[in-house]
């Protein structure tokens, strides 16, 4: 099979480092370009990172001697070297919007970790196991941009990646009326480690700027539908959330409370989680988990330290399903 040449824009930051790590030994992708700000441009990737490597695994050998290009000034050059880019830049929202569109207009597809384009109506925000059909909106986006290949696709906010996958098969089968989700989010979501954010040791911060709005709105776009060249958000369920930063290095946990349109039994819920497969599993994509949702019967699971790397960190861990006094059911999940 063809190996795709991949660039990482914003490669020196924590998310960029994660992308670089994920490229190592990938059967489909070959890291070809790393790009960052002008401060890093012209240096080898290893020199540009210096002592700021934040991953648990060593820097991939193949990335060390790549010369860092300028993410803003070398757009044309980068677009000519790669098949597509992952984007994880740390810039202002309007700057990210402009930069991602420049790459797309240079016929370079952009898969973005940034939030800037999540509410652009013709930009799909895709969780592969949930809404791969939203990719069809790219055709309309290309017409708007005037491109043949170039487009922008984004990932959802990290806060919803534990509870929305767990709710999705239940929504399809039984309907959801209302959801309360309290998230307990690792410091990696802020691009930090305990070394760079020592104030988080033995601490909890009950506020993450903008996170609760994202957590309440983004699921409705993921559950929306494509109509007339745009994604129309879903009308339900009603979602409210509370988002806290906790002293955990990696892995976001959510405590979820849910009311159904047609209340299922606990056994029906667990059976759906165990059997659920998305398009990524059907295609047997190399990074996709074999089983998307894993349920733990132990009362003290899932735990971030024990379960965050389940199936390469790509699976959803769920536990503590039980009836609630105010909602139909409650459970805990981790991604």
N, C-alpha and C positions, 0 to 999 in steps of 0.2 A: 504494500500500500504506500501511496505517496506520503512523504513526511512534509508537513507544512512548516514553512519558515516563519518564526514568530518573533515579534518585538515586544518589549515591555517598556511602556512609557511611565516614568516615575519609578524607575527600577531601584533607586537607592533607599526609598522609604520602606516601612515595615511591610505594607501590602505588596509593594513591588518585589521585595525580597522573597515573599511567599510565592509569588508567581514564578520567580527565577528558580526557586527550589522545586516547584511542581513540574517544571520542564525537564528536570534531570531524569534521564532514562525513559521519558515518555515515548511510547511507540509511534505516535502520530505527529508530535510537535518537536521542532528543533529550535532552540534559542539561538537567534541570529543577531538581534539588535537589542542593546540596552540604551535607554535614553533618560536623561534627567535635566536638571537646571544647568545654567551656564557655569555654576560653581564646580560642577563635576565633569562637564564636557571636556574631552581631550585626555582624560585620565583613564587608566585601566579600571575595570569595575572593582577589582580588589582594592586599588588605591583610593577610589572614590568612596568606598564603604569605610575603609580604615578600621577603627575599633567599634563601628556601629552595627556589625552583623548581629541581628536579633533572633535568628532562627535557632532551634534546638539542634539541627543537623548542620554539618560543615557546609561552607559555601561550595556549590558544585564546581568541579575543576573546569568544566567547559565554559563557565562564565567569567572566570578570574581575569583572563587576558583580553576580554572584549573591550574595545575602546568605547567609552560612553559618548553618545551623540547628544546634541542639544535638542531637547524635546520640542522647543518652539521654533528654533531657527532651521532645523534640519528635516522639516516635515517632508519635503519633496524627496530628499535622499532616502529617508527611512521608508517611505511608501514604496520606493522602487526596490527595496531590499527584502521585503517581507510579504507574506500572504495575508497577514492580519496582525493587529496589535492588541494586547491587553493594556488598559489604561488605568493607572492608579496614582495620578498626580495630586499633589497637595497645593491647590491654588484656589483663588476665589471662584465662586460659582459661575459668574459671567465669563471669566477667563477659561474655565473648563469647557463651558458650552461652545465657545469660539474655537478652542483647540481641537476638541473632538470632531466638530464639524469640518474643520480644515483637513484633518486626516481623511474623513469620509469623502470629502470632495476631491481629494487626491487619489481616489479609488482604493483606499485602504480601509477595509472593514475594522471597526473598533468595538471591542468587547470591554465594557467599562465597569470598574468597581466603584466609580464615583456616583454621587447622588444627583448631579447637576441635570442630567437628561431623563431622570426617572419619570417626570411628569410632562415630557414632550409627548403629545398625543400619538404620534406615529413611531415612537421608539418603544420596542418591546422590552418589558422587564420580566425576564424569564427565569422560572425555576423548572428545570427540564422535566422533572417528574410530575409537574402540575399543569403547566400551560404552554407546551411547545407549539401549539397552534397559533399563538400570538406572533410567531416568526413570519407569518404570512403578511403582516403589516409592513414588512421591510420593502415590499414591492412599491407601496404607496410612498414610503419615505424616500426611496430612490428617485421617484418621479419629482418629489419636492426638491431634492438636492441636485437633481440633474446628473445622477451617477449611474454607471452600469454595474459596478461592483461594490462601491463604497456604501457603508451604512453604519449605524450605531445601534448596539444592543447593550442593555445594562443588567446588572444583577440587583436583586432587592436588598434592602437594608438587612444587616446581620441580625437585628433584633427579631425579625419575623421568621427566620430560617429554621427555628426549632418548632414553633407552634403551628404555623400555617401548614407545613407538610403533614403534621399529625392530624390537623382538622380536615384536610382536603378530602380524604376518602370518606369521612363521616358526613361531610357536607353533600357529597355526591349521592350518598345512600339515604340519608335521613333528613337533610336540610338543617341549617343552623339559624337560630333566631337571634341569640346574643352571646357575646364572648367577652370575658374579662381575662386579660393576660398581664401578669406581673413578671417582668423580665429581670434577670440578675446577670449582668453582662460583664465579661472579662475585660481586663485592661488592654488586651490586644486590639479590641474594637476601637480604642482611642489611639492606636498606633504606638502603644507604650509597653515597656517591660518594667519589672520591679526595679531594675537598675536605673532606668530613666525616669521613673515615677515613684520614688521611695515613699512619698506621702500616702500611697495606697496600701502600704503594709499595715495590717491590723486596722483597716479603715473600711468604710462604706460611704458612698456619696449618693444621696437619694435624688439625683438630678443628672440627666444627660441631655444637653441642649438639643431640642428639635426631635428627640428620639420618640417621644410619645405620639406626636402627630404622625410621624412616619409609620409607627407601629399600628396606628388605627386606620390610616388611609391606604397604605401600600397593599395590604391584602386584597382590598377591593379592586385595585387595578389588576393584580395577579388573577383574580377570579372574574375579571371582566370579559368582554367579547369584542372581536374586531367587527366594526361596521363602517362602511364608507371610508375606508382608508385610515381610520383612527381606532384606538382602543377605548371603548366605552366602559367605565367602571361599573362594577356590580352595585346594586342598591342595598344588599344585605350580605352578611349579618351586621347588626350593630356591635361595634367593637370599642371597648375602652381599655386603656393600658396604663401601667405605672412602670417606669424603667429606672433601674438602680445600677450603679457601677459597684462591683464587688471585687475583693482582693483575690482574684483568680487569674492566672496567666492567660489561659485559652479556654474557650468553651462557654457558650451562652446558654443559660438555663431559663426556662419559663414555667411559672405556675399558672395553669389554665383552668378556667371555669366556663362551662358551656351549657346553653339550653338548646334543645333540638325542636324542630317542627314535629317530628315523629320520634318519640323517645325510644332508643334501642336498649337492648340488654347489655350488660358488661361483656358477656360472651360474644355478642355480635360485634361489638367495638373491637375487641382483641382479635377476632377472626379477620376483620377487615384490615387491621394494621398488619397482621402476619402475611396476608395474601396480596397486599397491594403492590403493584408494579406500575411504573411509569414508562414513558417512551425510552428513557435512558437505559432501563433494564431490558426492554424488548430489543433494543439495538445492541446490547452488551457493550456499551461504550467502555473504553479501558479504565477511565477514572470513576465510573459509576459503581455504587455499592451493589452487591448481588441482591441483598435484601435492603430495601430502602428504610423501613421502619422496624426497629427491634423493640419488643416489649419485655421489661424485666419484672418478674414476679416478686423479687426481693423488696422489702419495704424501704430499704435505704439506697435504692438505685432509681435513676441513673446518678452517677457522681462524675463531676468534671474530670478529676484526675484519672479515674478508672475507665471512663467510657468515651471521652472526647475523640479518641483516635480510632474508634470502631470503624472497621472497613475503610481504613486510610483517612479517617476523619470525615467521610462523605455520607455516613448513615445518620439517621435520627434515632435517638434513644428515648424511650418513653417508660414511665412507671407510675405507681401510686394511683391508678385509676380507681375511683370510688364515688359513691353517691355524695351529693352535697345538700346542705340544708336550704340554700337559696337558689341554686342552679340544679340542673339534672345531674351533672357529673363534674368532677375535677380530676386533673392529672398533672404530672410534671414531665417536661421534656427537655432535651439537651441536643445542641448541635455544635 
